[in-house]
Amino acid sequence: MKIKIIAIASDHAGYNLKTKIIKYLKGKNFIVNDLGTDSEKSVDYPDYGHQLAREIEQNKADIGISLCGSGNGINMTMNKHKKIRSALCWSEEISSLARAHNDANNCALPARFIDYKEAILIINAFLTTDFEGGRHIARVNKIAY
């Protein structure tokens, strides 16, 4: 899959890292749909996770990137959506495996536990790894029921 459009969303804890990631992605000529939040003012991550999930479900983005403090809350929120396979990615290897084995369509980042450099390594792994298919297809098909 050729990734062109990336939707991104965060809560207040992920706001600063999100703004740096957007700048990086735009510099790599991706179309980036920033779904918020727009400041460090406290907000509820489910509001942004559901919005990002809908963006992917409606094919308005090829993949998503979500951020909150631990990455867990926004990841759990997104995985409530039937067409979403969001993976909490805290390392380059986990990110690559999420795409290769699970066909993940959202990369959830723990903004309070990784720095910008690590975030970029994780995102690059996510963007450049293809789903392997094969033995993983049947497993992925069992996720949404």
N, CA, C and O atoms as CSV, one atom per row, in Angstrom:
chain,resi,resn,atom,element,x,y,z
A,1,MET,N,N,0.842,-1.188,0.000
A,1,MET,CA,C,0.000,0.000,0.000
A,1,MET,C,C,0.882,1.245,0.000
A,1,MET,O,O,1.791,1.373,0.820
A,2,LYS,N,N,0.614,2.122,-0.890
A,2,LYS,CA,C,1.330,3.396,-0.949
A,2,LYS,C,C,0.613,4.392,-0.038
A,2,LYS,O,O,-0.536,4.758,-0.290
A,3,ILE,N,N,1.285,4.818,0.999
A,3,ILE,CA,C,0.698,5.748,1.964
A,3,ILE,C,C,0.938,7.174,1.492
A,3,ILE,O,O,2.074,7.587,1.258
A,4,LYS,N,N,-0.164,7.923,1.357
A,4,LYS,CA,C,-0.074,9.315,0.943
A,4,LYS,C,C,-0.686,10.256,1.975
A,4,LYS,O,O,-0.142,11.320,2.268
A,5,ILE,N,N,-1.830,9.843,2.519
A,5,ILE,CA,C,-2.560,10.708,3.451
A,5,ILE,C,C,-2.519,10.109,4.843
A,5,ILE,O,O,-2.900,8.957,5.051
A,6,ILE,N,N,-2.058,10.898,5.786
A,6,ILE,CA,C,-1.948,10.476,7.182
A,6,ILE,C,C,-2.804,11.401,8.029
A,6,ILE,O,O,-2.664,12.623,7.970
A,7,ALA,N,N,-3.698,10.805,8.824
A,7,ALA,CA,C,-4.469,11.576,9.801
A,7,ALA,C,C,-3.777,11.429,11.147
A,7,ALA,O,O,-3.280,10.355,11.482
A,8,ILE,N,N,-3.747,12.505,11.914
A,8,ILE,CA,C,-3.056,12.493,13.201
A,8,ILE,C,C,-3.893,13.228,14.238
A,8,ILE,O,O,-4.521,14.245,13.945
A,9,ALA,N,N,-3.888,12.697,15.451
A,9,ALA,CA,C,-4.645,13.323,16.538
A,9,ALA,C,C,-3.954,13.019,17.861
A,9,ALA,O,O,-3.261,12.013,18.010
A,10,SER,N,N,-4.166,13.923,18.817
A,10,SER,CA,C,-3.588,13.729,20.144
A,10,SER,C,C,-4.449,14.409,21.190
A,10,SER,O,O,-5.319,15.224,20.881
A,11,ASP,N,N,-4.185,14.053,22.420
A,11,ASP,CA,C,-4.726,14.832,23.527
A,11,ASP,C,C,-3.671,15.855,23.916
A,11,ASP,O,O,-2.681,16.027,23.205
A,12,HIS,N,N,-3.873,16.527,25.027
A,12,HIS,CA,C,-2.944,17.567,25.483
A,12,HIS,C,C,-1.534,17.028,25.744
A,12,HIS,O,O,-0.550,17.724,25.496
A,13,ALA,N,N,-1.433,15.794,26.243
A,13,ALA,CA,C,-0.121,15.220,26.553
A,13,ALA,C,C,0.705,14.966,25.295
A,13,ALA,O,O,1.935,14.973,25.346
A,14,GLY,N,N,0.044,14.746,24.188
A,14,GLY,CA,C,0.751,14.478,22.944
A,14,GLY,C,C,0.896,15.665,22.019
A,14,GLY,O,O,1.502,15.561,20.952
A,15,TYR,N,N,0.339,16.797,22.427
A,15,TYR,CA,C,0.290,17.957,21.531
A,15,TYR,C,C,1.676,18.392,21.022
A,15,TYR,O,O,1.861,18.541,19.814
A,16,ASN,N,N,2.633,18.593,21.905
A,16,ASN,CA,C,3.948,19.094,21.468
A,16,ASN,C,C,4.657,18.128,20.531
A,16,ASN,O,O,5.220,18.545,19.519
A,17,LEU,N,N,4.634,16.853,20.859
A,17,LEU,CA,C,5.264,15.866,19.984
A,17,LEU,C,C,4.520,15.785,18.652
A,17,LEU,O,O,5.141,15.649,17.597
A,18,LYS,N,N,3.207,15.868,18.702
A,18,LYS,CA,C,2.399,15.825,17.474
A,18,LYS,C,C,2.788,16.948,16.514
A,18,LYS,O,O,2.915,16.711,15.313
A,19,THR,N,N,2.977,18.163,17.022
A,19,THR,CA,C,3.317,19.279,16.140
A,19,THR,C,C,4.664,19.062,15.450
A,19,THR,O,O,4.835,19.443,14.292
A,20,LYS,N,N,5.613,18.455,16.148
A,20,LYS,CA,C,6.923,18.149,15.542
A,20,LYS,C,C,6.796,17.050,14.499
A,20,LYS,O,O,7.441,17.107,13.453
A,21,ILE,N,N,5.973,16.058,14.778
A,21,ILE,CA,C,5.756,14.959,13.830
A,21,ILE,C,C,5.089,15.476,12.560
A,21,ILE,O,O,5.459,15.075,11.456
A,22,ILE,N,N,4.120,16.350,12.708
A,22,ILE,CA,C,3.446,16.919,11.528
A,22,ILE,C,C,4.445,17.641,10.640
A,22,ILE,O,O,4.433,17.464,9.422
A,23,LYS,N,N,5.295,18.440,11.227
A,23,LYS,CA,C,6.311,19.165,10.455
A,23,LYS,C,C,7.214,18.180,9.710
A,23,LYS,O,O,7.526,18.385,8.537
A,24,TYR,N,N,7.627,17.123,10.385
A,24,TYR,CA,C,8.474,16.105,9.764
A,24,TYR,C,C,7.753,15.452,8.577
A,24,TYR,O,O,8.317,15.338,7.488
A,25,LEU,N,N,6.513,15.029,8.795
A,25,LEU,CA,C,5.761,14.334,7.735
A,25,LEU,C,C,5.506,15.230,6.532
A,25,LEU,O,O,5.619,14.783,5.390
A,26,LYS,N,N,5.166,16.475,6.777
A,26,LYS,CA,C,4.962,17.410,5.667
A,26,LYS,C,C,6.261,17.610,4.892
A,26,LYS,O,O,6.243,17.764,3.670
A,27,GLY,N,N,7.379,17.608,5.600
A,27,GLY,CA,C,8.685,17.707,4.953
A,27,GLY,C,C,8.998,16.513,4.075
A,27,GLY,O,O,9.826,16.604,3.169
A,28,LYS,N,N,8.344,15.400,4.335
A,28,LYS,CA,C,8.488,14.181,3.527
A,28,LYS,C,C,7.388,14.082,2.467
A,28,LYS,O,O,7.231,13.044,1.825
A,29,ASN,N,N,6.630,15.165,2.287
A,29,ASN,CA,C,5.589,15.289,1.258
A,29,ASN,C,C,4.355,14.417,1.475
A,29,ASN,O,O,3.675,14.049,0.517
A,30,PHE,N,N,4.068,14.088,2.727
A,30,PHE,CA,C,2.804,13.434,3.036
A,30,PHE,C,C,1.741,14.506,3.206
A,30,PHE,O,O,2.036,15.622,3.633
A,31,ILE,N,N,0.513,14.167,2.873
A,31,ILE,CA,C,-0.633,15.015,3.198
A,31,ILE,C,C,-1.024,14.645,4.620
A,31,ILE,O,O,-1.275,13.476,4.911
A,32,VAL,N,N,-1.078,15.630,5.504
A,32,VAL,CA,C,-1.355,15.367,6.913
A,32,VAL,C,C,-2.640,16.080,7.327
A,32,VAL,O,O,-2.757,17.300,7.208
A,33,ASN,N,N,-3.593,15.301,7.811
A,33,ASN,CA,C,-4.833,15.855,8.340
A,33,ASN,C,C,-4.713,15.914,9.865
A,33,ASN,O,O,-4.784,14.885,10.536
A,34,ASP,N,N,-4.535,17.101,10.398
A,34,ASP,CA,C,-4.408,17.298,11.841
A,34,ASP,C,C,-5.801,17.443,12.438
A,34,ASP,O,O,-6.504,18.417,12.168
A,35,LEU,N,N,-6.192,16.470,13.249
A,35,LEU,CA,C,-7.530,16.449,13.829
A,35,LEU,C,C,-7.560,17.003,15.253
A,35,LEU,O,O,-8.579,16.900,15.936
A,36,GLY,N,N,-6.464,17.583,15.698
A,36,GLY,CA,C,-6.429,18.189,17.027
A,36,GLY,C,C,-5.733,17.282,18.023
A,36,GLY,O,O,-5.297,16.181,17.685
A,37,THR,N,N,-5.642,17.731,19.179
A,37,THR,CA,C,-6.012,18.977,19.790
A,37,THR,C,C,-5.042,20.070,19.359
A,37,THR,O,O,-4.017,19.795,18.735
A,38,ASP,N,N,-5.374,21.298,19.694
A,38,ASP,CA,C,-4.585,22.422,19.223
A,38,ASP,C,C,-3.828,23.164,20.316
A,38,ASP,O,O,-3.355,24.280,20.100
A,39,SER,N,N,-3.711,22.546,21.491
A,39,SER,CA,C,-2.966,23.181,22.585
A,39,SER,C,C,-2.688,22.144,23.669
A,39,SER,O,O,-3.067,20.979,23.551
A,40,GLU,N,N,-2.019,22.597,24.727
A,40,GLU,CA,C,-1.747,21.736,25.874
A,40,GLU,C,C,-2.866,21.804,26.916
A,40,GLU,O,O,-2.741,21.232,27.999
A,41,LYS,N,N,-3.944,22.493,26.597
A,41,LYS,CA,C,-5.093,22.566,27.499
A,41,LYS,C,C,-5.712,21.167,27.618
A,41,LYS,O,O,-5.906,20.482,26.613
A,42,SER,N,N,-6.016,20.755,28.836
A,42,SER,CA,C,-6.533,19.422,29.096
A,42,SER,C,C,-7.792,19.120,28.286
A,42,SER,O,O,-8.750,19.893,28.278
A,43,VAL,N,N,-7.761,17.971,27.603
A,43,VAL,CA,C,-8.899,17.486,26.816
A,43,VAL,C,C,-9.042,15.980,27.068
A,43,VAL,O,O,-8.194,15.366,27.715
A,44,ASP,N,N,-10.110,15.406,26.555
A,44,ASP,CA,C,-10.366,13.982,26.718
A,44,ASP,C,C,-9.927,13.222,25.469
A,44,ASP,O,O,-10.458,13.458,24.384
A,45,TYR,N,N,-8.967,12.318,25.612
A,45,TYR,CA,C,-8.430,11.587,24.466
A,45,TYR,C,C,-9.487,10.820,23.660
A,45,TYR,O,O,-9.324,10.696,22.446
A,46,PRO,N,N,-10.578,10.289,24.281
A,46,PRO,CA,C,-11.556,9.573,23.438
A,46,PRO,C,C,-12.161,10.440,22.333
A,46,PRO,O,O,-12.451,9.950,21.242
A,47,ASP,N,N,-12.348,11.721,22.619
A,47,ASP,CA,C,-12.924,12.601,21.595
A,47,ASP,C,C,-12.063,12.614,20.335
A,47,ASP,O,O,-12.589,12.632,19.222
A,48,TYR,N,N,-10.763,12.606,20.505
A,48,TYR,CA,C,-9.838,12.658,19.375
A,48,TYR,C,C,-9.597,11.279,18.778
A,48,TYR,O,O,-9.405,11.151,17.569
A,49,GLY,N,N,-9.605,10.255,19.611
A,49,GLY,CA,C,-9.438,8.888,19.111
A,49,GLY,C,C,-10.592,8.459,18.221
A,49,GLY,O,O,-10.374,7.872,17.161
A,50,HIS,N,N,-11.827,8.748,18.646
A,50,HIS,CA,C,-12.989,8.395,17.821
A,50,HIS,C,C,-12.971,9.156,16.499
A,50,HIS,O,O,-13.278,8.590,15.449
A,51,GLN,N,N,-12.618,10.423,16.548
A,51,GLN,CA,C,-12.567,11.231,15.323
A,51,GLN,C,C,-11.526,10.667,14.356
A,51,GLN,O,O,-11.786,10.565,13.157
A,52,LEU,N,N,-10.364,10.304,14.862
A,52,LEU,CA,C,-9.312,9.737,14.023
A,52,LEU,C,C,-9.750,8.389,13.450
A,52,LEU,O,O,-9.513,8.112,12.274
A,53,ALA,N,N,-10.376,7.563,14.257
A,53,ALA,CA,C,-10.850,6.262,13.774
A,53,ALA,C,C,-11.853,6.433,12.629
A,53,ALA,O,O,-11.784,5.722,11.626
A,54,ARG,N,N,-12.775,7.370,12.781
A,54,ARG,CA,C,-13.754,7.618,11.714
A,54,ARG,C,C,-13.067,8.086,10.432
A,54,ARG,O,O,-13.483,7.710,9.336
A,55,GLU,N,N,-12.044,8.886,10.558
A,55,GLU,CA,C,-11.303,9.383,9.389
A,55,GLU,C,C,-10.718,8.211,8.588
A,55,GLU,O,O,-10.755,8.208,7.358
A,56,ILE,N,N,-10.185,7.230,9.295
A,56,ILE,CA,C,-9.614,6.053,8.640
A,56,ILE,C,C,-10.727,5.171,8.081
A,56,ILE,O,O,-10.637,4.703,6.946
A,57,GLU,N,N,-11.767,4.945,8.863
A,57,GLU,CA,C,-12.884,4.110,8.418
A,57,GLU,C,C,-13.547,4.660,7.163
A,57,GLU,O,O,-13.994,3.891,6.312
A,58,GLN,N,N,-13.614,5.974,7.041
A,58,GLN,CA,C,-14.250,6.616,5.894
A,58,GLN,C,C,-13.280,6.837,4.736
A,58,GLN,O,O,-13.601,7.544,3.781
A,59,ASN,N,N,-12.094,6.232,4.819
A,59,ASN,CA,C,-11.070,6.312,3.775
A,59,ASN,C,C,-10.629,7.741,3.471
A,59,ASN,O,O,-10.252,8.051,2.341
A,60,LYS,N,N,-10.678,8.601,4.473
A,60,LYS,CA,C,-10.174,9.962,4.308
A,60,LYS,C,C,-8.677,10.022,4.595
A,60,LYS,O,O,-8.032,11.041,4.349
A,61,ALA,N,N,-8.128,8.924,5.116
A,61,ALA,CA,C,-6.691,8.814,5.382
A,61,ALA,C,C,-6.281,7.368,5.144
A,61,ALA,O,O,-7.069,6.445,5.348
A,62,ASP,N,N,-5.041,7.183,4.710
A,62,ASP,CA,C,-4.514,5.835,4.498
A,62,ASP,C,C,-4.183,5.162,5.826
A,62,ASP,O,O,-4.455,3.977,6.019
A,63,ILE,N,N,-3.600,5.922,6.726
A,63,ILE,CA,C,-3.270,5.431,8.067
A,63,ILE,C,C,-3.423,6.572,9.063
A,63,ILE,O,O,-3.600,7.730,8.683
A,64,GLY,N,N,-3.350,6.222,10.347
A,64,GLY,CA,C,-3.427,7.229,11.391
A,64,GLY,C,C,-2.248,7.139,12.338
A,64,GLY,O,O,-1.584,6.109,12.455
A,65,ILE,N,N,-2.015,8.253,13.008
A,65,ILE,CA,C,-1.039,8.321,14.103
A,65,ILE,C,C,-1.753,9.003,15.257
A,65,ILE,O,O,-2.276,10.107,15.106
A,66,SER,N,N,-1.774,8.350,16.403
A,66,SER,CA,C,-2.438,8.912,17.576
A,66,SER,C,C,-1.440,9.012,18.724
A,66,SER,O,O,-0.518,8.207,18.846
A,67,LEU,N,N,-1.653,10.024,19.557
A,67,LEU,CA,C,-0.772,10.221,20.699
A,67,LEU,C,C,-1.581,10.604,21.933
A,67,LEU,O,O,-2.517,11.400,21.856
A,68,CYS,N,N,-1.211,10.031,23.056
A,68,CYS,CA,C,-1.666,10.496,24.363
A,68,CYS,C,C,-0.525,10.191,25.325
A,68,CYS,O,O,0.521,9.702,24.899
A,69,GLY,N,N,-0.703,10.465,26.588
A,69,GLY,CA,C,0.393,10.318,27.534
A,69,GLY,C,C,1.056,8.956,27.495
A,69,GLY,O,O,2.259,8.859,27.256
A,70,SER,N,N,0.285,7.901,27.727
A,70,SER,CA,C,0.829,6.540,27.702
A,70,SER,C,C,0.611,5.858,26.358
A,70,SER,O,O,1.211,4.819,26.080
A,71,GLY,N,N,-0.240,6.434,25.531
A,71,GLY,CA,C,-0.627,5.809,24.273
A,71,GLY,C,C,-1.765,4.818,24.439
A,71,GLY,O,O,-2.451,4.488,23.472
A,72,ASN,N,N,-1.969,4.342,25.662
A,72,ASN,CA,C,-2.975,3.306,25.903
A,72,ASN,C,C,-4.405,3.782,25.703
A,72,ASN,O,O,-5.182,3.118,25.017
A,73,GLY,N,N,-4.763,4.911,26.285
A,73,GLY,CA,C,-6.151,5.365,26.241
A,73,GLY,C,C,-6.648,5.609,24.835
A,73,GLY,O,O,-7.726,5.143,24.465
A,74,ILE,N,N,-5.883,6.329,24.053
A,74,ILE,CA,C,-6.312,6.629,22.683
A,74,ILE,C,C,-6.288,5.365,21.826
A,74,ILE,O,O,-7.104,5.211,20.917
A,75,ASN,N,N,-5.355,4.464,22.118
A,75,ASN,CA,C,-5.287,3.180,21.420
A,75,ASN,C,C,-6.525,2.340,21.712
A,75,ASN,O,O,-7.128,1.783,20.794
A,76,MET,N,N,-6.907,2.247,22.979
A,76,MET,CA,C,-8.110,1.484,23.352
A,76,MET,C,C,-9.352,2.070,22.706
A,76,MET,O,O,-10.219,1.341,22.223
A,77,THR,N,N,-9.430,3.387,22.702
A,77,THR,CA,C,-10.574,4.071,22.096
A,77,THR,C,C,-10.689,3.709,20.620
A,77,THR,O,O,-11.762,3.334,20.147
A,78,MET,N,N,-9.599,3.820,19.912
A,78,MET,CA,C,-9.644,3.557,18.469
A,78,MET,C,C,-9.999,2.111,18.166
A,78,MET,O,O,-10.694,1.835,17.188
A,79,ASN,N,N,-9.534,1.197,18.985
A,79,ASN,CA,C,-9.810,-0.217,18.736
A,79,ASN,C,C,-11.249,-0.621,19.032
A,79,ASN,O,O,-11.615,-1.777,18.820
A,80,LYS,N,N,-12.062,0.293,19.509
A,80,LYS,CA,C,-13.502,0.040,19.640
A,80,LYS,C,C,-14.189,0.079,18.276
A,80,LYS,O,O,-15.324,-0.376,18.136
A,81,HIS,N,N,-13.510,0.616,17.283
A,81,HIS,CA,C,-14.047,0.723,15.928
A,81,HIS,C,C,-13.692,-0.532,15.133
A,81,HIS,O,O,-12.540,-0.966,15.123
A,82,LYS,N,N,-14.679,-1.101,14.479
A,82,LYS,CA,C,-14.538,-2.397,13.809
A,82,LYS,C,C,-13.428,-2.430,12.746
A,82,LYS,O,O,-12.743,-3.443,12.608
A,83,LYS,N,N,-13.249,-1.362,12.014
A,83,LYS,CA,C,-12.272,-1.360,10.917
A,83,LYS,C,C,-10.878,-0.894,11.347
A,83,LYS,O,O,-9.987,-0.755,10.510
A,84,ILE,N,N,-10.691,-0.658,12.619
A,84,ILE,CA,C,-9.413,-0.136,13.104
A,84,ILE,C,C,-8.588,-1.234,13.747
A,84,ILE,O,O,-9.092,-2.047,14.522
A,85,ARG,N,N,-7.315,-1.237,13.408
A,85,ARG,CA,C,-6.320,-2.095,14.044
A,85,ARG,C,C,-5.197,-1.169,14.510
A,85,ARG,O,O,-4.196,-0.971,13.822
A,86,SER,N,N,-5.399,-0.619,15.691
A,86,SER,CA,C,-4.449,0.335,16.250
A,86,SER,C,C,-3.449,-0.408,17.121
A,86,SER,O,O,-3.821,-1.253,17.934
A,87,ALA,N,N,-2.183,-0.082,16.941
A,87,ALA,CA,C,-1.103,-0.733,17.697
A,87,ALA,C,C,-0.356,0.293,18.532
A,87,ALA,O,O,0.035,1.350,18.036
A,88,LEU,N,N,-0.163,-0.026,19.799
A,88,LEU,CA,C,0.635,0.814,20.681
A,88,LEU,C,C,2.097,0.531,20.372
A,88,LEU,O,O,2.598,-0.563,20.633
A,89,CYS,N,N,2.772,1.519,19.818
A,89,CYS,CA,C,4.138,1.334,19.328
A,89,CYS,C,C,5.117,2.168,20.153
A,89,CYS,O,O,5.097,3.397,20.098
A,90,TRP,N,N,5.966,1.491,20.913
A,90,TRP,CA,C,6.945,2.182,21.748
A,90,TRP,C,C,8.373,1.925,21.284
A,90,TRP,O,O,9.328,2.436,21.870
A,91,SER,N,N,8.513,1.116,20.210
A,91,SER,CA,C,9.836,0.871,19.640
A,91,SER,C,C,9.698,0.651,18.138
A,91,SER,O,O,8.615,0.371,17.624
A,92,GLU,N,N,10.807,0.784,17.466
A,92,GLU,CA,C,10.841,0.586,16.016
A,92,GLU,C,C,10.429,-0.842,15.651
A,92,GLU,O,O,9.677,-1.048,14.699
A,93,GLU,N,N,10.916,-1.814,16.400
A,93,GLU,CA,C,10.609,-3.215,16.116
A,93,GLU,C,C,9.115,-3.516,16.306
A,93,GLU,O,O,8.506,-4.186,15.471
A,94,ILE,N,N,8.534,-3.028,17.392
A,94,ILE,CA,C,7.103,-3.242,17.631
A,94,ILE,C,C,6.291,-2.626,16.493
A,94,ILE,O,O,5.325,-3.225,16.020
A,95,SER,N,N,6.682,-1.432,16.056
A,95,SER,CA,C,5.985,-0.738,14.978
A,95,SER,C,C,6.027,-1.546,13.683
A,95,SER,O,O,5.009,-1.710,13.011
A,96,SER,N,N,7.191,-2.038,13.347
A,96,SER,CA,C,7.352,-2.832,12.132
A,96,SER,C,C,6.522,-4.116,12.190
A,96,SER,O,O,5.878,-4.491,11.210
A,97,LEU,N,N,6.540,-4.783,13.337
A,97,LEU,CA,C,5.771,-6.013,13.492
A,97,LEU,C,C,4.265,-5.751,13.455
A,97,LEU,O,O,3.501,-6.580,12.959
A,98,ALA,N,N,3.842,-4.610,13.975
A,98,ALA,CA,C,2.421,-4.255,13.947
A,98,ALA,C,C,1.914,-4.158,12.517
A,98,ALA,O,O,0.786,-4.555,12.225
A,99,ARG,N,N,2.735,-3.638,11.637
A,99,ARG,CA,C,2.351,-3.550,10.224
A,99,ARG,C,C,2.491,-4.910,9.541
A,99,ARG,O,O,1.571,-5.358,8.858
A,100,ALA,N,N,3.632,-5.565,9.721
A,100,ALA,CA,C,3.931,-6.808,9.011
A,100,ALA,C,C,3.001,-7.954,9.401
A,100,ALA,O,O,2.545,-8.704,8.539
A,101,HIS,N,N,2.722,-8.089,10.691
A,101,HIS,CA,C,1.946,-9.236,11.161
A,101,HIS,C,C,0.483,-8.927,11.445
A,101,HIS,O,O,-0.363,-9.818,11.361
A,102,ASN,N,N,0.171,-7.672,11.782
A,102,ASN,CA,C,-1.191,-7.328,12.205
A,102,ASN,C,C,-1.910,-6.382,11.252
A,102,ASN,O,O,-3.073,-6.043,11.473
A,103,ASP,N,N,-1.234,-5.960,10.204
A,103,ASP,CA,C,-1.803,-5.015,9.238
A,103,ASP,C,C,-2.392,-3.794,9.952
A,103,ASP,O,O,-3.469,-3.317,9.592
A,104,ALA,N,N,-1.683,-3.300,10.957
A,104,ALA,CA,C,-2.144,-2.148,11.738
A,104,ALA,C,C,-2.351,-0.956,10.822
A,104,ALA,O,O,-1.559,-0.701,9.914
A,105,ASN,N,N,-3.443,-0.222,11.080
A,105,ASN,CA,C,-3.702,0.984,10.298
A,105,ASN,C,C,-3.643,2.248,11.154
A,105,ASN,O,O,-3.964,3.341,10.688
A,106,ASN,N,N,-3.234,2.086,12.402
A,106,ASN,CA,C,-2.974,3.244,13.266
A,106,ASN,C,C,-1.802,2.936,14.178
A,106,ASN,O,O,-1.697,1.851,14.750
A,107,CYS,N,N,-0.931,3.913,14.298
A,107,CYS,CA,C,0.233,3.831,15.171
A,107,CYS,C,C,-0.028,4.730,16.376
A,107,CYS,O,O,-0.050,5.954,16.249
A,108,ALA,N,N,-0.226,4.120,17.547
A,108,ALA,CA,C,-0.462,4.879,18.783
A,108,ALA,C,C,0.860,5.064,19.506
A,108,ALA,O,O,1.579,4.101,19.770
A,109,LEU,N,N,1.170,6.312,19.821
A,109,LEU,CA,C,2.449,6.640,20.448
A,109,LEU,C,C,2.269,7.107,21.889
A,109,LEU,O,O,1.357,7.880,22.182
A,110,PRO,N,N,3.141,6.640,22.797
A,110,PRO,CA,C,3.116,7.080,24.193
A,110,PRO,C,C,3.963,8.347,24.373
A,110,PRO,O,O,5.157,8.262,24.658
A,111,ALA,N,N,3.354,9.492,24.211
A,111,ALA,CA,C,4.080,10.762,24.127
A,111,ALA,C,C,4.940,11.074,25.358
A,111,ALA,O,O,5.960,11.753,25.234
A,112,ARG,N,N,4.551,10.596,26.527
A,112,ARG,CA,C,5.324,10.883,27.741
A,112,ARG,C,C,6.489,9.922,27.942
A,112,ARG,O,O,7.257,10.075,28.892
A,113,PHE,N,N,6.630,8.934,27.059
A,113,PHE,CA,C,7.643,7.910,27.261
A,113,PHE,C,C,8.634,7.761,26.121
A,113,PHE,O,O,9.565,6.961,26.210
A,114,ILE,N,N,8.446,8.525,25.048
A,114,ILE,CA,C,9.401,8.513,23.940
A,114,ILE,C,C,9.739,9.951,23.578
A,114,ILE,O,O,8.949,10.868,23.802
A,115,ASP,N,N,10.924,10.129,23.015
A,115,ASP,CA,C,11.291,11.473,22.565
A,115,ASP,C,C,11.071,11.576,21.055
A,115,ASP,O,O,10.670,10.611,20.406
A,116,TYR,N,N,11.336,12.744,20.520
A,116,TYR,CA,C,11.098,12.999,19.098
A,116,TYR,C,C,11.880,12.027,18.211
A,116,TYR,O,O,11.333,11.479,17.254
A,117,LYS,N,N,13.139,11.817,18.526
A,117,LYS,CA,C,13.980,10.935,17.712
A,117,LYS,C,C,13.394,9.521,17.656
A,117,LYS,O,O,13.319,8.917,16.586
A,118,GLU,N,N,12.983,9.001,18.809
A,118,GLU,CA,C,12.388,7.661,18.843
A,118,GLU,C,C,11.056,7.647,18.096
A,118,GLU,O,O,10.750,6.688,17.387
A,119,ALA,N,N,10.272,8.695,18.253
A,119,ALA,CA,C,8.984,8.779,17.555
A,119,ALA,C,C,9.177,8.691,16.045
A,119,ALA,O,O,8.424,7.995,15.363
A,120,ILE,N,N,10.166,9.379,15.527
A,120,ILE,CA,C,10.419,9.364,14.083
A,120,ILE,C,C,10.868,7.980,13.621
A,120,ILE,O,O,10.451,7.526,12.555
A,121,LEU,N,N,11.703,7.305,14.397
A,121,LEU,CA,C,12.102,5.939,14.050
A,121,LEU,C,C,10.890,5.010,14.015
A,121,LEU,O,O,10.758,4.189,13.107
A,122,ILE,N,N,10.011,5.139,15.001
A,122,ILE,CA,C,8.798,4.321,15.082
A,122,ILE,C,C,7.888,4.600,13.884
A,122,ILE,O,O,7.388,3.674,13.245
A,123,ILE,N,N,7.682,5.861,13.593
A,123,ILE,CA,C,6.809,6.244,12.476
A,123,ILE,C,C,7.387,5.777,11.145
A,123,ILE,O,O,6.657,5.253,10.304
A,124,ASN,N,N,8.678,5.960,10.947
A,124,ASN,CA,C,9.294,5.509,9.693
A,124,ASN,C,C,9.145,3.997,9.514
A,124,ASN,O,O,8.887,3.529,8.405
A,125,ALA,N,N,9.305,3.240,10.584
A,125,ALA,CA,C,9.112,1.790,10.509
A,125,ALA,C,C,7.669,1.477,10.124
A,125,ALA,O,O,7.419,0.597,9.300
A,126,PHE,N,N,6.727,2.196,10.720
A,126,PHE,CA,C,5.311,1.984,10.438
A,126,PHE,C,C,4.989,2.305,8.980
A,126,PHE,O,O,4.241,1.572,8.331
A,127,LEU,N,N,5.543,3.380,8.474
A,127,LEU,CA,C,5.247,3.835,7.113
A,127,LEU,C,C,5.918,2.998,6.029
A,127,LEU,O,O,5.436,2.957,4.897
A,128,THR,N,N,6.999,2.344,6.351
A,128,THR,CA,C,7.773,1.631,5.326
A,128,THR,C,C,7.624,0.119,5.384
A,128,THR,O,O,8.201,-0.583,4.554
A,129,THR,N,N,6.873,-0.394,6.334
A,129,THR,CA,C,6.679,-1.842,6.449
A,129,THR,C,C,5.327,-2.222,5.857
A,129,THR,O,O,4.300,-1.630,6.188
A,130,ASP,N,N,5.343,-3.204,4.988
A,130,ASP,CA,C,4.110,-3.709,4.378
A,130,ASP,C,C,3.589,-4.914,5.153
A,130,ASP,O,O,4.350,-5.616,5.819
A,131,PHE,N,N,2.297,-5.140,5.057
A,131,PHE,CA,C,1.679,-6.335,5.632
A,131,PHE,C,C,2.201,-7.548,4.883
A,131,PHE,O,O,2.194,-7.565,3.652
A,132,GLU,N,N,2.656,-8.568,5.611
A,132,GLU,CA,C,3.218,-9.764,4.994
A,132,GLU,C,C,2.161,-10.674,4.394
A,132,GLU,O,O,2.463,-11.464,3.499
A,133,GLY,N,N,0.926,-10.576,4.871
A,133,GLY,CA,C,-0.118,-11.463,4.369
A,133,GLY,C,C,0.149,-12.886,4.825
A,133,GLY,O,O,0.508,-13.124,5.978
A,134,GLY,N,N,-0.030,-13.830,3.907
A,134,GLY,CA,C,0.250,-15.233,4.209
A,134,GLY,C,C,-0.477,-15.727,5.448
A,134,GLY,O,O,-1.687,-15.548,5.581
A,135,ARG,N,N,0.265,-16.348,6.350
A,135,ARG,CA,C,-0.320,-16.948,7.551
A,135,ARG,C,C,-1.004,-15.930,8.454
A,135,ARG,O,O,-1.804,-16.297,9.314
A,136,HIS,N,N,-0.687,-14.639,8.258
A,136,HIS,CA,C,-1.250,-13.598,9.108
A,136,HIS,C,C,-2.662,-13.173,8.684
A,136,HIS,O,O,-3.395,-12.590,9.482
A,137,ILE,N,N,-3.044,-13.459,7.443
A,137,ILE,CA,C,-4.343,-13.015,6.926
A,137,ILE,C,C,-5.504,-13.583,7.759
A,137,ILE,O,O,-6.389,-12.838,8.180
A,138,ALA,N,N,-5.495,-14.875,7.989
A,138,ALA,CA,C,-6.590,-15.496,8.743
A,138,ALA,C,C,-6.669,-14.934,10.156
A,138,ALA,O,O,-7.763,-14.742,10.687
A,139,ARG,N,N,-5.530,-14.672,10.763
A,139,ARG,CA,C,-5.508,-14.127,12.127
A,139,ARG,C,C,-6.079,-12.712,12.155
A,139,ARG,O,O,-6.891,-12.377,13.018
A,140,VAL,N,N,-5.650,-11.895,11.214
A,140,VAL,CA,C,-6.146,-10.514,11.148
A,140,VAL,C,C,-7.659,-10.497,10.894
A,140,VAL,O,O,-8.386,-9.681,11.460
A,141,ASN,N,N,-8.112,-11.402,10.041
A,141,ASN,CA,C,-9.549,-11.472,9.740
A,141,ASN,C,C,-10.388,-11.864,10.953
A,141,ASN,O,O,-11.589,-11.595,10.976
A,142,LYS,N,N,-9.793,-12.483,11.943
A,142,LYS,CA,C,-10.510,-12.879,13.153
A,142,LYS,C,C,-10.605,-11.745,14.185
A,142,LYS,O,O,-11.320,-11.881,15.178
A,143,ILE,N,N,-9.902,-10.641,13.967
A,143,ILE,CA,C,-9.892,-9.560,14.942
A,143,ILE,C,C,-11.260,-8.892,15.058
A,143,ILE,O,O,-11.805,-8.783,16.156
A,144,ALA,N,N,-11.809,-8.452,13.947
A,144,ALA,CA,C,-13.130,-7.785,13.953
A,144,ALA,C,C,-14.206,-8.843,13.757
A,144,ALA,O,O,-14.166,-9.622,12.805
A,145,TYR,N,N,-15.173,-8.857,14.678
A,145,TYR,CA,C,-16.282,-9.823,14.544
A,145,TYR,C,C,-17.580,-9.185,14.939
A,145,TYR,O,O,-18.625,-9.833,14.895
